[in-house]
């Protein structure tokens, strides 16, 4: 039985991705760190699509938790195969560089960069043995162009963009594709502090995006239609930066 694992899947873009993959017929593993209530709501929404849904609590940035939870589940469930991985977990701790404290710098980098490594190394081994898989990394407009006040976030997403391109070259011969999706301003809990009326004037489409619009691109990259697409970064930003 095949599964799609979505990190940070309980809310926002992650939740929309879980539901989209469920609509495409994928069983889904919904990773979360703290909000079990929201994770269960996402689980219910996924099951409503007629597929299996598992919620799995671990901090992607904590390698021991990843190994002890995800790694153990994979070891104990040899009949279940993770054929799709969406590295979506991430946090923002915005400030000008000179005011970013070490904790906020390392926390942002830990979740995005270490989290990518901690989870992908486990799942990719299984994909290599199966000679098939889809890996999608959720990055950001910030990782492509840089954003003032987001040096830590920009650095973390820029690192994952480079890792995406490198990993795509490593695993392509085994039938695994690796791509990234770079959202711009999307209506989620992470952007509630950003005034849409003020910022939408910068966006050619004159609005913030919806989480479902990002999930649609993830759905394409997971589908057979994208079997020859790898090592790419696809922007979903309303034309703000191309």
N, C-alpha and C positions, 0 to 999 in steps of 0.2 A: 504494500500500500504506500503510495507516494504522498508526501506532505510538503507544504510551503511553510517556511519559518519566517515570521516577520518580527524583527526586534522593535521594541517600543510600539507594539501593535495595539495598545488599548485605546488610544485616543488619536484625534487629528488625522494627519496623513496616514499614519500607520493603520488606524482603524479602517479608513477608506480603502487602503490597499488590501487588508484582510478580506473585506466584503467583496471587492472586485475579484480577487483570486477565487473566492468561494463561488461566485457567479460563473466563473470559468471552469468549475468542477474540481478545484483543488481542495483537499483537506488542509487545514491550517493550524499551525502552532503559533499561538499568540503570546509573545514574550512581554512581560511587564516587570517593573521594579518595585512599585509601592502601591499603586491604586488598583487593588483587587476588584473593587466594585465596578470600575469602568472596564476592566479586563473581562469580567463576567458578562457585562452588557454586550461587548464585542463578540464574545463567544456565542451568545444567544443569537446575535444577528448573523453570524457565520453559519450556525447550525440551521437557521431558518432557510438557508439556501440549499439544504439537503446534503451537506457534507459534514465530515467530522471536524471538531474544533477542540483543541487542547490549550489550556492556559498554562504557562510555564514561567515561574518567577525566578529571575536572576538578574544581577547587575552585569551588563555586558562588559563593563570596565574592570570587573573583578574576575581574574582568570580562575581562581579557585571555585567561585560560584559557577562559572561557565562549565568548568570541567565536572564539578560534582553534580550539577543539575542537567545541563544539556548533554554533556558527555556520557553521564550515567544512563540517561534516557535512551540515547543512541545505542549504548552497549546492551541495554536490557530489552530493546525492541528491534531486533535484527530483521524482523519482517516488515518494518516501517522504514521508508527511505526518504530523506529530505532532498527533493529534486529541485527545489526553488528556495533561494535565500534572499531576503530583502533586509539589508542592513540599514534600518531606519532610525534606530535610537540616537538621540542627540539632545543637547541642552545648549542654551544661550546664557552667557554671563557678560553682558555688554558693558563696555566702558572704554575710555581712551587708554591707550597702552600704558601711559605713565601712571594711571590709576588702577590698573588691573592688579589685584593682589595675587600672590603665587597660588593660592588655593583655587581661585577662579580660572587662572590660566591652565593649571594641570587638570582640573576637573573637566573642562571642555575638551581638552586634548585626549584625556583618558577615555571618555565615553565614545568619541568619534573615532579616534585612531587606534587606541588599544582595543576598543570594543570591536572594531573591524577585524583586527588580528585574532583576538580571542575566539570569536565565533566562527569566522571564515576558515581558519586553519582546521577546525574540527569537521565542519560540513564539507569542505572542499576535498578532504581525504576520501570521504564516502563517494562524492561525485566522481572523483578520479577512478575509483574502482568500478563504478557503474558506467563510466565513459559517457556521462550525460549530466547536464545541470545548467541552471540559470542563476547567476548572481547579479543582483541589482543593488547598487549602493546609493543611498539618498544623500546627495551633497547639497549645494546651494549656489545661488547667484553670488553669494559672498566669497565662495571658493574660486570663482572664475574671475571676478573683477576686483575683489577686495571691497570692503565696506568700512568707512570710518566708524570708529566705535566698536568694531567687531574684529580686531586684530587676532584675538584668540580663536574665534569662530571661523574666520577666514582661513587662518593657518591650518586649522583642523580639517576643514573641508577640502582645502587645496591639497593636503597630504593624501586624503582618500581618493581624490581625482587621479593623482599620480599613481597610487596603488592600483586603482582600477585598470589603468592602461598597462601597467607592468604585469599584473596577474592575468589579464586577458591573453598576453603573449605566452605566459607560462602554461596555461591549461587549454588553449584552443585546440591543440592536436588531440585532446581527449574528449572533444565534443562539448566543452563547457564554454558558455559565453559569459562575459563579465562586462557590465555596463553601469553607467551612473545616470541618475536623474537629478537635475539641478533646478529646484523650484525657486521662484522669486517670492513676491509677497503673496502668501496664501492665507486664507482665513482659517486660523487654528488658535488653540490656546497660546501657542508660542508668539503669536503676533497681536494679541489683544492690546498690548501696550503701544502699538504703532497706529497712529491715527490715519485711517484710510482716506478720509477727505483731503488730508494734507499731502499724502504721498501718491495718490492715484494719478495726479496730474503729470507725474514723471513717466507714467506707463502708457505706451501707445494705445493699448486697449482700454485705458481709462478706468480700470477696476482692479481689485485684488482677485486672485484666483480662488477656486474651490478645491478642497482636498480631493474630490472625486476626479477633477481634471488631471491631477498628478497621478492618481491611481490608474487612470486610463492609459497613460504612457507606460507605467509599470506593467500593466496587462499586456500591452503590445510586445514589450521586450521579453516577456515570459512565453508568449505565444510562438507557434511554429512559423508565423509570418516573419519573425525576427531572427530566424535561424542563422542568417549570414551577417548579423549585426553584432559586433563585439568591440570592446575597447573604446566605446563612444560615451560622450557626455551630452545628454539631451536636455535642453533648457525648457522649462515650463514657466515663463515669466511675463507673458503678455507683451513681449517685444522690448522689455526694459533694457536688456543687454543681449546683443547677438554678435 
